[in-house]
Amino acid sequence: MGLISFIKNAGEKIFKSEERREQEKADLITSHIKKFGFDTTDIQVKVDDDKVTLMGSVDTLENKNKIIVTAGNINGIATVDDWIVVKQPPVTAPPKPEKQFYTVKKGDYLSKIAKEVYGNANKYNIIFEANKPMLKDPNLIYPGQVLVIPPTEK
């Protein structure tokens, strides 16, 4: 939980004008998250200027992180305040380590990012898979986009 920063003027343009009311923006963001197949039944979205607050619960840490980057990678959004909790599974399993976030810089590509975070450029597909369905092609990333960087198994 916490505040995650994004590049305000990068990302998908879902707001047709800046004059929308905050509730309209929240509804558009909720629809945008649903568009990628995420269950928003237990998620509440609030917007205050360029900050999105996400509250509620989801089934997995993976989905939580994907919902956060989906909400933050919207043109006009600068921060996401994460108040989402992960529902505990009925069987106690060792918790997965928290995933990292990476903000794409000019000149980045997935294999370059994989080399930086994993020490192996050939692990770019791990990043690509972790960011589906937001990423449709591993070659289509842009500066300012925030990606989920999952841990790798040793």
TIVO-2410 file (N, C-alpha, C; in nm, 3 decimals):
# residues 154
REC num residu      c1      c2      c3 atome chaine
REC   1      M   0.085  -0.118   0.000     N      A
REC   1      M   0.000   0.000   0.000    CA      A
REC   1      M   0.088   0.123   0.000     C      A
REC   2      G   0.041   0.226  -0.063     N      A
REC   2      G   0.118   0.348  -0.067    CA      A
REC   2      G   0.090   0.427  -0.192     C      A
REC   3      L   0.171   0.530  -0.209     N      A
REC   3      L   0.156   0.622  -0.320    CA      A
REC   3      L   0.258   0.588  -0.428     C      A
REC   4      I   0.211   0.565  -0.550     N      A
REC   4      I   0.299   0.530  -0.662    CA      A
REC   4      I   0.291   0.644  -0.763     C      A
REC   5      S   0.407   0.692  -0.808     N      A
REC   5      S   0.412   0.805  -0.902    CA      A
REC   5      S   0.414   0.757  -1.046     C      A
REC   6      F   0.350   0.835  -1.131     N      A
REC   6      F   0.345   0.811  -1.274    CA      A
REC   6      F   0.375   0.942  -1.346     C      A
REC   7      I   0.404   0.934  -1.475     N      A
REC   7      I   0.423   1.054  -1.557    CA      A
REC   7      I   0.285   1.103  -1.598     C      A
REC   8      K   0.249   1.223  -1.557     N      A
REC   8      K   0.113   1.274  -1.575    CA      A
REC   8      K   0.071   1.282  -1.722     C      A
REC   9      N   0.162   1.323  -1.809     N      A
REC   9      N   0.125   1.345  -1.949    CA      A
REC   9      N   0.165   1.229  -2.040     C      A
REC  10      A   0.173   1.109  -1.983     N      A
REC  10      A   0.202   0.990  -2.062    CA      A
REC  10      A   0.089   0.891  -2.039     C      A
REC  11      G   0.068   0.805  -2.132     N      A
REC  11      G  -0.032   0.700  -2.114    CA      A
REC  11      G  -0.151   0.716  -2.205     C      A
REC  12      E  -0.242   0.623  -2.190     N      A
REC  12      E  -0.360   0.621  -2.274    CA      A
REC  12      E  -0.451   0.739  -2.240     C      A
REC  13      K  -0.506   0.799  -2.345     N      A
REC  13      K  -0.595   0.914  -2.326    CA      A
REC  13      K  -0.738   0.864  -2.321     C      A
REC  14      I  -0.793   0.858  -2.199     N      A
REC  14      I  -0.933   0.815  -2.185    CA      A
REC  14      I  -1.024   0.931  -2.148     C      A
REC  15      F  -0.965   1.043  -2.106     N      A
REC  15      F  -1.046   1.161  -2.074    CA      A
REC  15      F  -1.050   1.248  -2.199     C      A
REC  16      K  -1.169   1.274  -2.250     N      A
REC  16      K  -1.182   1.354  -2.372    CA      A
REC  16      K  -1.156   1.503  -2.346     C      A
REC  17      S  -1.180   1.545  -2.222     N      A
REC  17      S  -1.151   1.685  -2.188    CA      A
REC  17      S  -1.113   1.690  -2.041     C      A
REC  18      E  -1.042   1.795  -2.003     N      A
REC  18      E  -1.000   1.813  -1.864    CA      A
REC  18      E  -1.116   1.859  -1.775     C      A
REC  19      E  -1.227   1.896  -1.837     N      A
REC  19      E  -1.337   1.955  -1.762    CA      A
REC  19      E  -1.432   1.852  -1.702     C      A
REC  20      R  -1.396   1.727  -1.707     N      A
REC  20      R  -1.483   1.623  -1.650    CA      A
REC  20      R  -1.483   1.631  -1.498     C      A
REC  21      R  -1.598   1.597  -1.441     N      A
REC  21      R  -1.608   1.590  -1.295    CA      A
REC  21      R  -1.530   1.469  -1.245     C      A
REC  22      E  -1.489   1.474  -1.120     N      A
REC  22      E  -1.408   1.367  -1.063    CA      A
REC  22      E  -1.479   1.232  -1.069     C      A
REC  23      Q  -1.611   1.230  -1.043     N      A
REC  23      Q  -1.684   1.103  -1.048    CA      A
REC  23      Q  -1.686   1.046  -1.189     C      A
REC  24      E  -1.699   1.132  -1.290     N      A
REC  24      E  -1.694   1.085  -1.429    CA      A
REC  24      E  -1.559   1.024  -1.460     C      A
REC  25      K  -1.451   1.088  -1.413     N      A
REC  25      K  -1.317   1.034  -1.433    CA      A
REC  25      K  -1.303   0.898  -1.364     C      A
REC  26      A  -1.355   0.888  -1.242     N      A
REC  26      A  -1.347   0.761  -1.168    CA      A
REC  26      A  -1.421   0.651  -1.245     C      A
REC  27      D  -1.537   0.684  -1.299     N      A
REC  27      D  -1.614   0.585  -1.377    CA      A
REC  27      D  -1.537   0.543  -1.503     C      A
REC  28      L  -1.472   0.639  -1.569     N      A
REC  28      L  -1.393   0.608  -1.689    CA      A
REC  28      L  -1.274   0.519  -1.653     C      A
REC  29      I  -1.210   0.546  -1.542     N      A
REC  29      I  -1.095   0.464  -1.499    CA      A
REC  29      I  -1.142   0.323  -1.465     C      A
REC  30      T  -1.256   0.311  -1.396     N      A
REC  30      T  -1.310   0.180  -1.364    CA      A
REC  30      T  -1.340   0.102  -1.492     C      A
REC  31      S  -1.400   0.167  -1.589     N      A
REC  31      S  -1.429   0.102  -1.718    CA      A
REC  31      S  -1.300   0.062  -1.789     C      A
REC  32      H  -1.199   0.148  -1.781     N      A
REC  32      H  -1.069   0.121  -1.843    CA      A
REC  32      H  -1.006  -0.005  -1.780     C      A
REC  33      I  -1.013  -0.018  -1.648     N      A
REC  33      I  -0.959  -0.135  -1.579    CA      A
REC  33      I  -1.037  -0.261  -1.620     C      A
REC  34      K  -1.169  -0.250  -1.627     N      A
REC  34      K  -1.254  -0.363  -1.668    CA      A
REC  34      K  -1.222  -0.408  -1.810     C      A
REC  35      K  -1.187  -0.311  -1.896     N      A
REC  35      K  -1.157  -0.340  -2.036    CA      A
REC  35      K  -1.047  -0.445  -2.049     C      A
REC  36      F  -0.956  -0.450  -1.953     N      A
REC  36      F  -0.846  -0.545  -1.957    CA      A
REC  36      F  -0.880  -0.677  -1.887     C      A
REC  37      G  -1.006  -0.692  -1.847     N      A
REC  37      G  -1.052  -0.818  -1.791    CA      A
REC  37      G  -1.036  -0.832  -1.640     C      A
REC  38      F  -1.007  -0.724  -1.571     N      A
REC  38      F  -0.992  -0.731  -1.426    CA      A
REC  38      F  -1.127  -0.716  -1.358     C      A
REC  39      D  -1.147  -0.792  -1.252     N      A
REC  39      D  -1.271  -0.786  -1.174    CA      A
REC  39      D  -1.265  -0.663  -1.084     C      A
REC  40      T  -1.356  -0.570  -1.105     N      A
REC  40      T  -1.359  -0.447  -1.025    CA      A
REC  40      T  -1.474  -0.447  -0.926     C      A
REC  41      T  -1.534  -0.562  -0.904     N      A
REC  41      T  -1.649  -0.573  -0.813    CA      A
REC  41      T  -1.618  -0.516  -0.676     C      A
REC  42      D  -1.500  -0.548  -0.623     N      A
REC  42      D  -1.463  -0.505  -0.488    CA      A
REC  42      D  -1.364  -0.389  -0.489     C      A
REC  43      I  -1.356  -0.315  -0.599     N      A
REC  43      I  -1.262  -0.203  -0.611    CA      A
REC  43      I  -1.341  -0.072  -0.622     C      A
REC  44      Q  -1.303   0.025  -0.539     N      A
REC  44      Q  -1.360   0.158  -0.550    CA      A
REC  44      Q  -1.251   0.251  -0.603     C      A
REC  45      V  -1.290   0.338  -0.696     N      A
REC  45      V  -1.197   0.432  -0.757    CA      A
REC  45      V  -1.242   0.573  -0.725     C      A
REC  46      K  -1.152   0.654  -0.672     N      A
REC  46      K  -1.180   0.796  -0.647    CA      A
REC  46      K  -1.073   0.877  -0.716     C      A
REC  47      V  -1.112   0.992  -0.769     N      A
REC  47      V  -1.018   1.080  -0.838    CA      A
REC  47      V  -1.022   1.216  -0.772     C      A
REC  48      D  -0.902   1.270  -0.746     N      A
REC  48      D  -0.888   1.406  -0.695    CA      A
REC  48      D  -0.779   1.472  -0.779     C      A
REC  49      D  -0.820   1.551  -0.877     N      A
REC  49      D  -0.731   1.617  -0.971    CA      A
REC  49      D  -0.651   1.512  -1.048     C      A
REC  50      D  -0.520   1.498  -1.023     N      A
REC  50      D  -0.440   1.401  -1.098    CA      A
REC  50      D  -0.403   1.279  -1.013     C      A
REC  51      K  -0.474   1.260  -0.902     N      A
REC  51      K  -0.447   1.147  -0.812    CA      A
REC  51      K  -0.566   1.051  -0.812     C      A
REC  52      V  -0.536   0.923  -0.830     N      A
REC  52      V  -0.638   0.818  -0.823    CA      A
REC  52      V  -0.616   0.741  -0.694     C      A
REC  53      T  -0.723   0.719  -0.620     N      A
REC  53      T  -0.717   0.636  -0.501    CA      A
REC  53      T  -0.794   0.508  -0.531     C      A
REC  54      L  -0.726   0.394  -0.511     N      A
REC  54      L  -0.787   0.263  -0.532    CA      A
REC  54      L  -0.805   0.197  -0.397     C      A
REC  55      M  -0.928   0.154  -0.367     N      A
REC  55      M  -0.958   0.088  -0.241    CA      A
REC  55      M  -1.035  -0.040  -0.269     C      A
REC  56      G  -1.024  -0.134  -0.178     N      A
REC  56      G  -1.099  -0.258  -0.192    CA      A
REC  56      G  -1.008  -0.378  -0.183     C      A
REC  57      S  -1.051  -0.487  -0.248     N      A
REC  57      S  -0.973  -0.611  -0.241    CA      A
REC  57      S  -0.973  -0.682  -0.375     C      A
REC  58      V  -0.865  -0.758  -0.397     N      A
REC  58      V  -0.850  -0.839  -0.518    CA      A
REC  58      V  -0.802  -0.977  -0.477     C      A
REC  59      D  -0.803  -1.069  -0.572     N      A
REC  59      D  -0.768  -1.208  -0.542    CA      A
REC  59      D  -0.618  -1.234  -0.534     C      A
REC  60      T  -0.536  -1.164  -0.614     N      A
REC  60      T  -0.392  -1.193  -0.614    CA      A
REC  60      T  -0.310  -1.065  -0.616     C      A
REC  61      L  -0.186  -1.076  -0.570     N      A
REC  61      L  -0.093  -0.965  -0.576    CA      A
REC  61      L  -0.065  -0.926  -0.721     C      A
REC  62      E  -0.059  -1.026  -0.808     N      A
REC  62      E  -0.035  -1.001  -0.951    CA      A
REC  62      E  -0.145  -0.910  -1.007     C      A
REC  63      N  -0.271  -0.942  -0.979     N      A
REC  63      N  -0.382  -0.859  -1.029    CA      A
REC  63      N  -0.381  -0.721  -0.965     C      A
REC  64      K  -0.347  -0.714  -0.836     N      A
REC  64      K  -0.339  -0.584  -0.769    CA      A
REC  64      K  -0.241  -0.492  -0.842     C      A
REC  65      N  -0.121  -0.544  -0.867     N      A
REC  65      N  -0.019  -0.461  -0.932    CA      A
REC  65      N  -0.058  -0.422  -1.074     C      A
REC  66      K  -0.123  -0.513  -1.145     N      A
REC  66      K  -0.167  -0.481  -1.282    CA      A
REC  66      K  -0.276  -0.374  -1.279     C      A
REC  67      I  -0.367  -0.380  -1.183     N      A
REC  67      I  -0.472  -0.278  -1.171    CA      A
REC  67      I  -0.409  -0.142  -1.140     C      A
REC  68      I  -0.308  -0.140  -1.052     N      A
REC  68      I  -0.242  -0.014  -1.019    CA      A
REC  68      I  -0.179   0.049  -1.142     C      A
REC  69      V  -0.103  -0.031  -1.220     N      A
REC  69      V  -0.038   0.028  -1.338    CA      A
REC  69      V  -0.138   0.062  -1.447     C      A
REC  70      T  -0.248  -0.012  -1.455     N      A
REC  70      T  -0.353   0.022  -1.552    CA      A
REC  70      T  -0.414   0.158  -1.518     C      A
REC  71      A  -0.440   0.182  -1.391     N      A
REC  71      A  -0.497   0.311  -1.349    CA      A
REC  71      A  -0.396   0.424  -1.361     C      A
REC  72      G  -0.269   0.396  -1.335     N      A
REC  72      G  -0.167   0.502  -1.339    CA      A
REC  72      G  -0.118   0.537  -1.476     C      A
REC  73      N  -0.122   0.442  -1.570     N      A
REC  73      N  -0.076   0.468  -1.706    CA      A
REC  73      N  -0.188   0.529  -1.791     C      A
REC  74      I  -0.248   0.632  -1.738     N      A
REC  74      I  -0.353   0.708  -1.806    CA      A
REC  74      I  -0.307   0.852  -1.814     C      A
REC  75      N  -0.318   0.911  -1.931     N      A
REC  75      N  -0.279   1.051  -1.949    CA      A
REC  75      N  -0.362   1.138  -1.855     C      A
REC  76      G  -0.294   1.219  -1.774     N      A
REC  76      G  -0.362   1.307  -1.679    CA      A
REC  76      G  -0.353   1.257  -1.535     C      A
REC  77      I  -0.302   1.136  -1.516     N      A
REC  77      I  -0.289   1.080  -1.382    CA      A
REC  77      I  -0.142   1.083  -1.342     C      A
REC  78      A  -0.112   1.141  -1.225     N      A
REC  78      A   0.026   1.153  -1.178    CA      A
REC  78      A   0.058   1.058  -1.064     C      A
REC  79      T  -0.042   1.022  -0.983     N      A
REC  79      T  -0.017   0.931  -0.871    CA      A
REC  79      T  -0.136   0.838  -0.851     C      A
REC  80      V  -0.103   0.720  -0.798     N      A
REC  80      V  -0.207   0.625  -0.756    CA      A
REC  80      V  -0.183   0.597  -0.609     C      A
REC  81      D  -0.286   0.620  -0.529     N      A
REC  81      D  -0.280   0.590  -0.386    CA      A
REC  81      D  -0.341   0.451  -0.368     C      A
REC  82      D  -0.259   0.355  -0.337     N      A
REC  82      D  -0.298   0.215  -0.330    CA      A
REC  82      D  -0.347   0.177  -0.190     C      A
REC  83      W  -0.474   0.144  -0.182     N      A
REC  83      W  -0.534   0.094  -0.057    CA      A
REC  83      W  -0.601  -0.041  -0.083     C      A
REC  84      I  -0.553  -0.111  -0.187     N      A
REC  84      I  -0.608  -0.242  -0.221    CA      A
REC  84      I  -0.541  -0.349  -0.135     C      A
REC  85      V  -0.621  -0.438  -0.082     N      A
REC  85      V  -0.567  -0.552  -0.008    CA      A
REC  85      V  -0.589  -0.678  -0.091     C      A
REC  86      V  -0.499  -0.773  -0.073     N      A
REC  86      V  -0.510  -0.901  -0.141    CA      A
REC  86      V  -0.583  -0.997  -0.049     C      A
REC  87      K  -0.690  -1.056  -0.101     N      A
REC  87      K  -0.765  -1.154  -0.022    CA      A
REC  87      K  -0.674  -1.272   0.005     C      A
REC  88      Q  -0.674  -1.315   0.127     N      A
REC  88      Q  -0.590  -1.429   0.164    CA      A
REC  88      Q  -0.654  -1.558   0.113     C      A
REC  89      P  -0.575  -1.643   0.049     N      A
REC  89      P  -0.630  -1.772   0.004    CA      A
REC  89      P  -0.662  -1.859   0.125     C      A
REC  90      P  -0.756  -1.952   0.111     N      A
REC  90      P  -0.792  -2.037   0.224    CA      A
REC  90      P  -0.677  -2.124   0.273     C      A
REC  91      V  -0.590  -2.167   0.184     N      A
REC  91      V  -0.474  -2.247   0.222    CA      A
REC  91      V  -0.357  -2.152   0.241     C      A
REC  92      T  -0.288  -2.169   0.353     N      A
REC  92      T  -0.175  -2.080   0.381    CA      A
REC  92      T  -0.055  -2.122   0.298     C      A
REC  93      A  -0.015  -2.034   0.210     N      A
REC  93      A   0.104  -2.057   0.127    CA      A
REC  93      A   0.205  -1.950   0.159     C      A
REC  94      P   0.333  -1.977   0.136     N      A
REC  94      P   0.431  -1.872   0.161    CA      A
REC  94      P   0.401  -1.752   0.072     C      A
REC  95      P   0.404  -1.631   0.127     N      A
REC  95      P   0.371  -1.514   0.047    CA      A
REC  95      P   0.476  -1.489  -0.060     C      A
REC  96      K   0.427  -1.445  -0.176     N      A
REC  96      K   0.518  -1.407  -0.284    CA      A
REC  96      K   0.581  -1.274  -0.249     C      A
REC  97      P   0.707  -1.255  -0.287     N      A
REC  97      P   0.767  -1.124  -0.261    CA      A
REC  97      P   0.696  -1.016  -0.342     C      A
REC  98      E   0.694  -0.894  -0.286     N      A
REC  98      E   0.632  -0.781  -0.357    CA      A
REC  98      E   0.701  -0.761  -0.491     C      A
REC  99      K   0.622  -0.729  -0.590     N      A
REC  99      K   0.679  -0.702  -0.721    CA      A
REC  99      K   0.729  -0.559  -0.725     C      A
REC 100      Q   0.818  -0.534  -0.818     N      A
REC 100      Q   0.872  -0.400  -0.837    CA      A
REC 100      Q   0.795  -0.332  -0.948     C      A
REC 101      F   0.809  -0.201  -0.953     N      A
REC 101      F   0.757  -0.123  -1.064    CA      A
REC 101      F   0.876  -0.057  -1.132     C      A
REC 102      Y   0.867  -0.038  -1.262     N      A
REC 102      Y   0.975   0.023  -1.339    CA      A
REC 102      Y   0.913   0.126  -1.432     C      A
REC 103      T   0.966   0.249  -1.431     N      A
REC 103      T   0.919   0.353  -1.521    CA      A
REC 103      T   1.008   0.355  -1.644     C      A
REC 104      V   0.947   0.336  -1.759     N      A
REC 104      V   1.020   0.329  -1.886    CA      A
REC 104      V   1.082   0.466  -1.917     C      A
REC 105      K   1.210   0.462  -1.955     N      A
REC 105      K   1.281   0.584  -1.994    CA      A
REC 105      K   1.301   0.583  -2.146     C      A
REC 106      K   1.331   0.700  -2.202     N      A
REC 106      K   1.357   0.711  -2.345    CA      A
REC 106      K   1.472   0.617  -2.381     C      A
REC 107      G   1.455   0.539  -2.486     N      A
REC 107      G   1.557   0.446  -2.531    CA      A
REC 107      G   1.546   0.307  -2.469     C      A
REC 108      D   1.452   0.289  -2.375     N      A
REC 108      D   1.434   0.157  -2.314    CA      A
REC 108      D   1.359   0.063  -2.408     C      A
REC 109      Y   1.387  -0.062  -2.394     N      A
REC 109      Y   1.312  -0.170  -2.457    CA      A
REC 109      Y   1.316  -0.286  -2.358     C      A
REC 110      L   1.225  -0.381  -2.373     N      A
REC 110      L   1.208  -0.482  -2.268    CA      A
REC 110      L   1.335  -0.562  -2.240     C      A
REC 111      S   1.413  -0.597  -2.343     N      A
REC 111      S   1.534  -0.676  -2.315    CA      A
REC 111      S   1.638  -0.592  -2.241     C      A
REC 112      K   1.641  -0.462  -2.267     N      A
REC 112      K   1.733  -0.373  -2.194    CA      A
REC 112      K   1.692  -0.364  -2.047     C      A
REC 113      I   1.561  -0.353  -2.023     N      A
REC 113      I   1.509  -0.348  -1.886    CA      A
REC 113      I   1.538  -0.481  -1.816     C      A
REC 114      A   1.517  -0.593  -1.885     N      A
REC 114      A   1.543  -0.725  -1.827    CA      A
REC 114      A   1.690  -0.739  -1.790     C      A
REC 115      K   1.779  -0.690  -1.874     N      A
REC 115      K   1.923  -0.694  -1.844    CA      A
REC 115      K   1.952  -0.615  -1.717     C      A
REC 116      E   1.886  -0.497  -1.703     N      A
REC 116      E   1.908  -0.411  -1.587    CA      A
REC 116      E   1.855  -0.473  -1.458     C      A
REC 117      V   1.734  -0.530  -1.462     N      A
REC 117      V   1.673  -0.578  -1.338    CA      A
REC 117      V   1.704  -0.724  -1.306     C      A
REC 118      Y   1.726  -0.806  -1.410     N      A
REC 118      Y   1.753  -0.948  -1.387    CA      A
REC 118      Y   1.897  -0.988  -1.419     C      A
REC 119      G   1.970  -0.901  -1.491     N      A
REC 119      G   2.104  -0.936  -1.533    CA      A
REC 119      G   2.106  -1.025  -1.656     C      A
REC 120      N   1.990  -1.041  -1.722     N      A
REC 120      N   1.981  -1.127  -1.839    CA      A
REC 120      N   1.876  -1.070  -1.934     C      A
REC 121      A   1.919  -1.021  -2.049     N      A
REC 121      A   1.829  -0.959  -2.147    CA      A
REC 121      A   1.727  -1.058  -2.201     C      A
REC 122      N   1.760  -1.187  -2.202     N      A
REC 122      N   1.668  -1.288  -2.256    CA      A
REC 122      N   1.546  -1.311  -2.168     C      A
REC 123      K   1.543  -1.251  -2.050     N      A
REC 123      K   1.428  -1.266  -1.961    CA      A
REC 123      K   1.322  -1.158  -1.985     C      A
REC 124      Y   1.331  -1.088  -2.099     N      A
REC 124      Y   1.234  -0.982  -2.129    CA      A
REC 124      Y   1.092  -1.034  -2.132     C      A
REC 125      N   1.074  -1.161  -2.170     N      A
REC 125      N   0.939  -1.215  -2.183    CA      A
REC 125      N   0.869  -1.226  -2.047     C      A
REC 126      I   0.947  -1.237  -1.938     N      A
REC 126      I   0.888  -1.240  -1.804    CA      A
REC 126      I   0.817  -1.107  -1.777     C      A
REC 127      I   0.882  -0.998  -1.817     N      A
REC 127      I   0.823  -0.864  -1.799    CA      A
REC 127      I   0.701  -0.849  -1.890     C      A
REC 128      F   0.715  -0.893  -2.016     N      A
REC 128      F   0.605  -0.884  -2.111    CA      A
REC 128      F   0.482  -0.959  -2.059     C      A
REC 129      E   0.500  -1.083  -2.015     N      A
REC 129      E   0.389  -1.165  -1.966    CA      A
REC 129      E   0.324  -1.103  -1.841     C      A
REC 130      A   0.406  -1.043  -1.754     N      A
REC 130      A   0.354  -0.984  -1.631    CA      A
REC 130      A   0.270  -0.859  -1.658     C      A
REC 131      N   0.285  -0.800  -1.777     N      A
REC 131      N   0.214  -0.676  -1.808    CA      A
REC 131      N   0.105  -0.695  -1.913     C      A
REC 132      K   0.074  -0.821  -1.945     N      A
REC 132      K  -0.040  -0.847  -2.031    CA      A
REC 132      K  -0.166  -0.827  -1.949     C      A
REC 133      P  -0.274  -0.783  -1.995     N      A
REC 133      P  -0.305  -0.751  -2.133    CA      A
REC 133      P  -0.276  -0.606  -2.170     C      A
REC 134      M  -0.217  -0.528  -2.076     N      A
REC 134      M  -0.188  -0.388  -2.110    CA      A
REC 134      M  -0.088  -0.379  -2.225     C      A
REC 135      L   0.011  -0.467  -2.226     N      A
REC 135      L   0.105  -0.473  -2.337    CA      A
REC 135      L   0.057  -0.579  -2.435     C      A
REC 136      K   0.045  -0.539  -2.560     N      A
REC 136      K   0.002  -0.633  -2.663    CA      A
REC 136      K   0.120  -0.679  -2.747     C      A
REC 137      D   0.231  -0.603  -2.743     N      A
REC 137      D   0.350  -0.633  -2.822    CA      A
REC 137      D   0.471  -0.592  -2.739     C      A
REC 138      P   0.574  -0.678  -2.727     N      A
REC 138      P   0.689  -0.643  -2.644    CA      A
REC 138      P   0.769  -0.524  -2.699     C      A
REC 139      N   0.743  -0.486  -2.822     N      A
REC 139      N   0.815  -0.373  -2.881    CA      A
REC 139      N   0.741  -0.241  -2.867     C      A
REC 140      L   0.622  -0.243  -2.807     N      A
REC 140      L   0.541  -0.122  -2.797    CA      A
REC 140      L   0.532  -0.073  -2.653     C      A
REC 141      I   0.641  -0.015  -2.604     N      A
REC 141      I   0.641   0.051  -2.474    CA      A
REC 141      I   0.679   0.196  -2.498     C      A
REC 142      Y   0.648   0.284  -2.405     N      A
REC 142      Y   0.675   0.426  -2.425    CA      A
REC 142      Y   0.731   0.489  -2.298     C      A
REC 143      P   0.811   0.595  -2.314     N      A
REC 143      P   0.867   0.663  -2.196    CA      A
REC 143      P   0.756   0.712  -2.103     C      A
REC 144      G   0.775   0.689  -1.975     N      A
REC 144      G   0.676   0.730  -1.875    CA      A
REC 144      G   0.583   0.617  -1.835     C      A
REC 145      Q   0.575   0.513  -1.916     N      A
REC 145      Q   0.489   0.400  -1.883    CA      A
REC 145      Q   0.548   0.326  -1.763     C      A
REC 146      V   0.463   0.283  -1.672     N      A
REC 146      V   0.509   0.208  -1.555    CA      A
REC 146      V   0.475   0.061  -1.578     C      A
REC 147      L   0.576  -0.024  -1.559     N      A
REC 147      L   0.560  -0.168  -1.580    CA      A
REC 147      L   0.576  -0.242  -1.448     C      A
REC 148      V   0.510  -0.356  -1.438     N      A
REC 148      V   0.528  -0.446  -1.325    CA      A
REC 148      V   0.652  -0.531  -1.356     C      A
REC 149      I   0.743  -0.541  -1.260     N      A
REC 149      I   0.863  -0.624  -1.274    CA      A
REC 149      I   0.853  -0.737  -1.171     C      A
REC 150      P   0.813  -0.857  -1.214     N      A
REC 150      P   0.798  -0.966  -1.118    CA      A
REC 150      P   0.931  -1.024  -1.077     C      A
REC 151      P   0.937  -1.086  -0.960     N      A
REC 151      P   1.060  -1.155  -0.921    CA      A
REC 151      P   1.078  -1.278  -1.008     C      A
REC 152      T   1.201  -1.323  -1.025     N      A
REC 152      T   1.225  -1.446  -1.102    CA      A
REC 152      T   1.259  -1.556  -1.005     C      A
REC 153      E   1.226  -1.676  -1.045     N      A
REC 153      E   1.261  -1.793  -0.965    CA      A
REC 153      E   1.407  -1.823  -0.988     C      A
REC 154      K   1.478  -1.855  -0.885     N      A
REC 154      K   1.622  -1.885  -0.896    CA      A
REC 154      K   1.641  -2.022  -0.952     C      A
***
